[in-house]
């Protein structure tokens, strides 16, 4: 059986949406996130939650671009958590967005959110 299954991806998206609605968001690398936000034209402090809500509303198992099984993080703060990566066309940014997150005890950890760098 390949992991993650569509059912598992749908569950992770739902958990991520709930975390964002409740304001339970952690940012793994604040400097990279701020730099990517500037490139996309939004302010992290004021607009991150609506940006994440939009992306989580758009993604589905069809948008999953992560490995099977999911990679595990090597970063200390989210060590060994599974990473879920997606690519979707954003209505807000009008371009393909690469979005990767991990989940831990009800917190969405933002790992990457930037313009897709795929050719």
C-alpha positions in Angstrom: 0.0 0.0 0.0 1.4 3.4 -0.9 1.5 6.1 1.7 0.0 8.5 2.1 -3.3 7.3 0.8 -5.9 9.7 -0.5 -7.9 9.1 2.7 -4.8 10.0 4.8 -4.1 13.1 2.8 -7.7 14.3 3.2 -7.4 13.7 7.0 -4.2 15.7 7.2 -5.7 18.6 5.2 -8.7 18.6 7.5 -6.4 18.7 10.6 -4.3 21.5 9.1 -7.5 23.5 8.4 -8.6 23.1 12.0 -5.2 24.2 13.3 -5.3 27.4 11.1 -8.8 28.2 12.1 -7.8 27.9 15.7 -4.6 30.0 15.2 -2.3 27.1 16.0 0.4 27.9 13.4 4.1 27.4 13.9 6.7 28.7 11.4 9.7 26.6 11.0 12.0 29.2 9.4 10.8 32.7 9.9 13.4 34.4 7.8 12.7 32.2 4.7 9.0 32.5 5.2 9.3 36.3 5.4 11.5 36.4 2.3 9.1 34.2 0.3 6.1 36.3 1.6 7.8 39.4 0.2 8.3 37.8 -3.1 4.6 36.8 -3.2 3.5 40.2 -2.0 1.8 39.5 1.4 2.6 40.3 5.0 3.2 37.3 7.2 1.8 38.8 10.4 -1.4 40.1 8.9 -2.1 37.7 6.0 -0.6 34.3 6.8 -3.8 32.8 8.2 -6.0 33.8 5.2 -3.3 32.7 2.8 -3.1 29.3 4.5 -6.9 29.0 4.6 -7.1 29.6 0.9 -4.4 27.1 0.1 -5.9 24.4 2.4 -9.2 25.1 0.7 -7.7 24.4 -2.7 -5.6 21.4 -2.2 -6.7 17.8 -2.5 -4.9 14.5 -2.9 -4.4 15.3 -6.6 -2.1 18.2 -5.5 0.1 16.1 -3.3 3.7 16.2 -4.6 5.5 14.8 -1.6 7.3 11.5 -1.4 5.7 8.2 -0.8 6.0 7.5 2.1 6.3 11.1 3.4 9.7 12.4 4.3 10.4 12.9 7.9 11.8 16.3 9.1 15.4 16.5 10.3 14.8 20.0 11.8 15.1 19.9 15.6 11.8 21.6 16.4 9.8 19.1 14.3 12.2 16.2 14.2 10.8 13.0 12.7 7.4 14.6 11.9 6.0 13.6 8.4 6.2 16.4 5.8 3.2 16.9 3.5 4.0 18.8 0.3 1.5 20.2 -2.3 1.5 22.3 -5.4 -1.5 24.2 -6.4 -2.4 27.3 -8.5 -3.3 30.1 -6.1 -6.2 32.3 -6.9 -4.6 35.1 -4.7 -1.1 34.9 -6.2 -2.1 33.7 -9.7 0.8 31.3 -9.9 1.7 27.8 -8.9 2.5 27.7 -5.1 4.6 25.0 -3.4 3.3 24.5 0.2 4.7 22.0 2.7 3.7 21.5 6.3 3.9 19.1 9.2 1.4 18.5 12.0 2.2 18.0 15.7 -0.4 17.9 18.5 -2.9 20.1 16.7 -0.3 22.6 15.4 0.3 23.2 11.7 4.1 23.8 11.2 4.7 25.8 8.1 7.8 24.4 6.4 7.6 26.0 2.9 5.3 28.4 1.1 6.6 29.9 -2.0 6.3 30.2 -5.8 6.8 26.8 -7.3 10.4 26.3 -8.5 9.5 23.5 -10.9 10.4 24.2 -14.5 
